Amino acid sequence: MTDPLCKIDDIMFLRFELKNLDGQKEYLSHFGMFPAHETDSAIYYRGTGSQPYCYVAHKGEDNRYIGAAFTVGSEEQLNALAAGVGAEVVDNDEPAGGRVVKCLDPDGFGIEVYFGAHQNDAEAAKAPKLNAGFEKNRVNELQRFGRGPQEWTVKDGEWHYQLTSRVMRLGHVALNVADVDVSIAWYQKHLGVLISDNLLDPEGVRVGAFLRADCGDKPVDHHTLNIVAKAGPEANFAGTFGHGGFEVTESVDDLLAGHYHMKTLGKYRHEWGLGRHLLGSQMYDYWRDPTGFTLEHWTDGDLLDASVPPKDSYPKEFIMAQYGDEIPVTFGLSMPNEQLDSFREAAPKITDLLKTLE
Ligand SMILES: [Fe+2]
């Protein structure tokens, strides 16, 4: 393979157009993000990590995913990418500053690559000490998250759990594409990503991939990008957003706190979880936002350096989790929340189809 135009070192933020920014601000606060900037027509939300923001939405006439932003480690890489796609390197006029190249991928998803953008001081946080069966790390110290019992309040006769997850950073984006081989080749050439897993159907045809940044011997997330082919009956979802995966700050309890906050709030649609994936190994919990886009809380994912070769994975590995509820047929499909129930009733369960291969 020829050298890529540039090598991203991480993902930075997702960008959407939404009709209702107020509703999204409320959702993002419950999801565990924090306001970073706001203008008359856009909102910027951040986590506790160093990304200046990890979620951006602009007020508009439509509800749509615009694209994802990534970072590189030098301006030379921006120049090479710009030359390769016929774009310009320009000063970024949004709050993160720095220099940026913008282009479109083969499905028309926006791609923004930044160098020199402002970084937040990551909030100092300690991993909680856990007492495992054979390894006790905590003595004479009580395990408490948030305000303990004060996190539970009664509203309209129902218990509500107040503590939210605390998002640290955006870790990956999942995209539904028309031609998986074209997309993977494009991302390899333009962003220098490595294949962690090829997702193969039972006949061995590639139907997707998990891709990670190539940072040499520095370990990175198992996936920064997840590409999934949408063909046949699902072709309508080609070129649509799958989900965005946000790492929480403090591991498992942070994930569970967010789950019970969202669940007892009773306002948003749950998509999938809690569970632990096979590919990437992260614990996950997926929630739909008010317009039906899926955002994931995750924690404890695998880290790989560039020495790990691509692996071929078959449906049982990407459909089944290590543990957790069965995958809903709507998973990874962006649709208005009002359509979820009828779609789930009409479509065959993915896990039933998988039974025929056993
Ligand atoms: Fe994910």
Residues whose N, C-alpha, C, O or C-beta is under 5 A from the ligand:
A	BS01	LIG	G245 E296
